[in-house]
Amino acid sequence: MAPSLPEGIVWPEDGRLDPQRVEAEAARPFSVYLHVPFCTVRCGYCDFNTYTTGFGPGADRASYADTALAEMRLAERVLDDAGVGGRPASTVFFGGGTPTLLPAADLARLLEGVHEHFGLSEDAEVTSEANPETVTPEYLQMLAEAGFTRVSIGMQSAVPHVLATLDRTHTPERVPQVVQWAKDAGLDISVDLIYGTPGESLEDWRTSLEAAISMTPDHISAYALVVEEGTKMGAQVARGELPTPDPDDEADKYELADEMLASAGYRWYEISNFARVEAEERASDEAGAGSALETPLAPTQLRHASRHNLAYWRDWDWWGIGPGAHSHVGALRWWNVKHPRAYAGRLGAGHSPAAAGEVLDAQTRELERVMLAVRTAEGIDIDATVARETIAGLIADGLIDGAAAVHGRAVLTLRGRLLADYVTHRLMGN
């Protein structure tokens, strides 16, 4: 069962946004997220808003694209009325669920809808997540021809018994095939890995890292498994059928990932995300080796860093399309109704699909800014309000880089990445 939506204030039925709250800034980048809520199998660890069945017209795979396009039309009107329309999307991300369960023609039609109702930057990054079992060479070629630039492949592990525990249906042999097909189509490639699965040994994790690196993808994400309440795996852990993931084991696996990926030419730019460094980028790094910063290149200078992910970590504006999707514009955040049938029903009646929302005060926005920005390799400016004793203590504890701190930036060390939440609380004076 997917988690319930947060409580919030009632959102206007027509979806209108208060112009005083959206902070109209032409320079603030804008992104679009499209949620496709369908899967063939619900993985035991997953708590995303996904469904293995359809719910009739507008809420099933065959007609979902029409409903999502209806929300785009509403979004165009709402943003224009609030004075923040006309900003072409810098990034577009199709997530899920499994977006590639929809026909490639539907994904192409949805991307064309983004172009029509929001606009697309000339160099827009356009990504779709993909389950390895749901794509073919022809499918990926169609995405590339439609304007997609990137595909994010749900690999998770290269070890069969780990995949079985996660309820993943693909075989390890399938992933290299899909990666090659994506390369042949001219797409940038990211592979997603999960570590800390119950029963996964350190050698199992090494095997998965070696397999991912051997495919030379452009980007690798490595996420620690979180066992969520309400999931199949959560129930298995509660009943004692599976052990609870061990934080020390997960720390060891993260350190191994950092070591192996760095040796293979990948640079961390956010705690869980690593981009492959090109030769010219490496030369720039070497030229800046005397810099105070541990990583002279900012994340946006890494060609293969996910710009859509950076949109979230840098407090850009974005509109989330689909059931349960969240949106953020200025000081406003809101989220859609969860169920596909309710989502389609509201849009069919000409209403906003928003369930509720919130107005973010200055204190909340500052906390989120620090919490998100500190996770990136460029870190954050050290605010004058942060006590010198706090910075000195974080340096002494080996959590932030001392040389970078002297130059006014808080940049996490490897140890600091493992304790990022603690560092955030210290920087916020808690």
N, C-alpha and C positions, 0 to 999 in steps of 0.2 A: 504494500500500500504506500503510495506517495505521501510525503508529509503534508500536513494541512498548511494553508496559506497563513501568513501572519495577520494579526488583527490590524485594523487601521481605520482611517476616517472614510466616511461614505464618499464615493467618487461621483462626479456629475454624470448623469445618464448619457449626456451627449459627449462626454469625454473632455470637455473644455479645460484648458489650463489657464491659471491666473498669470497674466503677463508680468505682474510684479514679482512672481516667484520663479520665473524661468530664466531670469538673468540673460536677456538677449545679448549674446556676444558672437559676432560673426566669425571670430577667430577660433571659437571653441569647436573642436572636431565633432563629427556626428557619425554614429554607427548604427547598424541594423542587425538585430538577431531574429532569426526565424526558427521557431520551435516546431518540429514534426513529432507528434506524440505517439507514434506507432512503433512497435517492435514485434518480431516473430516470437521471441521468448523473453520473459522478464528475468534478468540475471538476479541471482540471490542477494547480491550486495547492493543493488541499485535502489535508490529512493527518489529517482527523478519522476517527473509527471509523465509516465508512459503507460500505454495500453496495448494489449495483444489482440484486440478486436476493434471493429469499427462500430459506430453508433448512428448509422443512417445518413441521409443526405446532408452534406456539408461537414460531417463529422466522421467520415471514413476515408480510406486511402484514395478512393476513386474521385472524391469530390472535395477533399480538404483544401487543395490549392485555391479553389474559388472562394472559400471562406477566408483564407489568409489574405487574398487580394482585396476582399471587402474591408479588412482591417487596415490595409495600406491606404485605401481611399479615405477612410475615416482619419487616419493619422495625418495625411497630407492637409486635410481641412483644419484639424485641430492645431497643428504646428503653424500654419499660415495665420490663423485667427489669433494665435498667441504672439505673433511677431517673430517667430524663430524658424520659419520655414525656409525653403530655398537653399539649405545647406546640403550639398551632395554627400552621400555616404562615403566615408573614407575606408570603411571595412564593412563586410557583410559576412555573417556566420550562420550556416544552417546546422542546427544541433538537434538533439533529441533525447530519447527515442533514436530512431534510425532513419535519417533523412533519405538515405538511398533505398528505402523500401518504396518510395514514390517513383514513378517513372522519371527517367532523366528529362523527358519533355516537360514534366510538371515543375521540376526544379528550375529548368531554363525559363519557364513562363513566370515563375515567382521572381527570379532575378530580373527579368524584364520589367516586372511590376515595380521592383525597387527603383529601377532606372526611371520609370515613368512618374512615380509618385514622390520620390525623394531626390532622385538624381544620383549619379555615381561619379566619383572622382576618376580622372583619367587613369590614375595608377592605383585604383581601389584594389584592396586585398579581398578576395572572395573565396571563402572556405566552406566545404561541406564535410561533416563527419561521415564515416563510412564503416559499416560492419564488413569484414573481409568476405563474408559469404554472399553479400548482396550486390556485388558489382562485377562487371565483365570489362574486357578491353574496350568494347564498343560503348558501354555506359560511360566510362571515364573520358573517352574521346568526345562524347556528346557534351559532357560538362565543360571540358576545355573549350570547345567550339562556342559554347553559350556564354563564355566569359569568366568561368571559374578559374582561379589561379592556384588553388591549394586544396589538398584533401588530407583529412586527419583520420588515420586508420586505427581502429580499436584493437590493438594487438594484445595488450594486457600482460601476456606471458608467453614464453616459448616452451613451457613445460606442461605436458598433457594433464598431469594430476592437479596442477594449480588451476588450469583452465576449467577442469571439471568442478573443482570446489567453487569457482566463480560462476558456474553455470554458463560458461561461454561455449558456443556451439561450433566454432571454427577449429580447424586443426592447425598446428604450428606451421605446416608446410604451405598453407594457403597464403600467409602474409607475404612472403617474398614474391610470390606470383603477382599479388595485387600491387605491391610496391613497384615492380618492374612495369606493369601495365600503366601505372600512373606516370612513371618516368617517360614511357613511350608517348604518352599523351601530352607531355610538356608541363605537367603539374608539379608544383612544389609539394613535398611529402612530409607529413608529421606522423610519428607513431606514438601511441599512448601506452604506457606501461603502468602497472600497479604492483607495489611491493607490500609485503606484510600479510599476505593471504595465509590463513591458518594452514599449517602443514608445509609451507614454503621454507626450504632451507636457504642458507646463505649461498650455497652452490647452485641451487635452483635459480636464485635471483641473478647470480653471475651468468648463468646460461642464457637467461632472457636478455640481459644487457649485451652479451656477446652477439646474440642473434640479431638484435636491433642494430647494433653498430655495423655488423657485416653487410647490412642492406644499404648503408650510407644514405639514410634519409636526411632531409634538410633540417629536421627538427625532431627532438625527442622530449616527451613529457613523462615525468616519473612521479606518480602520486602515491602517497601512503594510503593504504586501505583504512577507511573509517567504517566501522560497523554501526549502521543506523538502526534505531528503534523502528519497528514496524516492517522491516524487511525480512525475507526468508532467512538470510544469514543471521540477522539479529535474533530471531527466534531460536536458531540452531545454537548460537552462543549462549543464550539464556538457559537453554535446556542442558547445556554441557556437552552437546554433540560436537561442537567445535571449540577450540581454545580462543580466548580473547587475544587479539594481537598485542604483542609485547612492545612497548615504546622503545626499550633498549635495542631490541632486534631491528625495529624499523630505523632507528638511528644508525645502526651498523650498516644497514642496506643503503641508506641515503649516502653515507660516506663512501661506500663502495661505488655507487652510481657516479658521484661527483668525481672520484678518482679515475674511473674507467672512461667516462665521457670526456673529461678534460684531456686525457692521454690520446683519445681518438679525434681530437680537434673540435670538440663542442664547448661552447662557452655558456655558463649559466647566466641568464639575464633576469630570471625571477626564480624564486626558491625551487619550484617544481618543473621549470622549463629551461631547455638547453637548445641553443641554435648552433648549427654547423658554421664554423668560421671559414670564409673564403680566403684565398691566398692574399688578395689585396687588403682584406681586413686584417689579416695576421701581420702584414707588413706595417699597417698603420698602428697596430698594437705595439709592435716592436719599436717604432719610432717614438711612441709616447711612453716607453717603458720607464722614463724618469718621472712620470707624473705621480702625484701624491696618491691618486686613486688606484686601487687594486685592479680595476678594470677601466682603462682609458676610454674604451668605446662605450658610448651610451647604448642602451637596448635598441633605440630606434636606428642606430647606425649598423646594427647587425642585420644583414639582408634577410636572413631566414627567421628572425624573431617574429612571433605572431603579433601583428599590429592590432588585431582585434582583442587579444588578451590585454595588451597595453592600454587599450581604451578603457577597460574596467579599472586597471591599477592607477590610471592617471586622471580619473574623474571626468572622462569625456561624457557627452550626452549620448544616449542611445534609446531606440524604440525597440521593444521586444514584442514580436508578433507571435500569436499562438496561445493555446490554453495554458494558463499558469505562468506565462512569460512576464518578466519584470521590465519596466522602463524607467529611465532616469533622465530628466531634463531640468537643469538648474538645481533649484532647491526642492524639486518635486520628485517623488518616486511612487510608482503605482504598479499593481499587478493584476493580471487577468484572472477571470474565473478558471478553475482547474479543469472541469470536465469538458471534453470536446463537444458534447451535445449542448451544454449550456453556453459554451463559447459560440457555437454556430447559431444558436437560437437568438442570442442577443444581437449579433451582427445582422442576422436575417431580418430582425425587427427594426433595424436602423439605429441600434443603440451601441454605446461603447461596451466592449467586453470586460472593462475594468471592474474588479471586485471591490477594491479599496485602495487606499494609498496613504502617503504621509508627507508632511512638510518637514524637511530636515533643517534643524536649527544650526547656528554657527558652530556650537560645541560638537555636535554630532558629525558635521562635515569635517571638522578639523581632526577628530579622532579617526574617521575613516580615511582621510588623506594620509595621515601618518601610518596607519595600519597597513594600507595598501602600498604606498610608495616605499616604505622601508623594506618590503619584500623584493624590490628590484635591485639589480647590480649597481645602479647609479646612486641608490640610497636617497636621502633627503637632506635638505639644508637644516643645519642645527639651529633651531629657533633661539633667539636671545633669552627666552623665558626658561629654557632648560638649564638647570643648575650645573655649574662647572663640575661639582662633585659627582653628579649623575654621569656625565660624560666620562670623567676619570674612572669611575667605578666600572662602567661598561667596557672601557679599554682594558682595565686591569683584569676583568673577568674573561677577557679574550672574546668578547661578543661583537665589538665593532672595531674597524681598522683604525689604528692610532694615527697613521700618517694622513689618512683622509679626514679624520676628525680635526686635526690641526688646521686643515684648509676649509673647515666649516661644514663638512658633510658627514653624516652617519651612514656608513656602509657596513653591512653585515659581514663578519667572517664566516667560515664554514661552521664553527661552533654556534655563532649567532643565528645562522639560518635554522638550526635545530631548535632554537629558543626564541623565534621571532616574536611570538605573542608577548613573552616576558620583556623583550627589548622595547616593544611598543608601549607597554604599560609604564616602563621606567621613563621613556621619553615624554610621556604625557603627565609625568609627575605622580603616578600612582604607586 
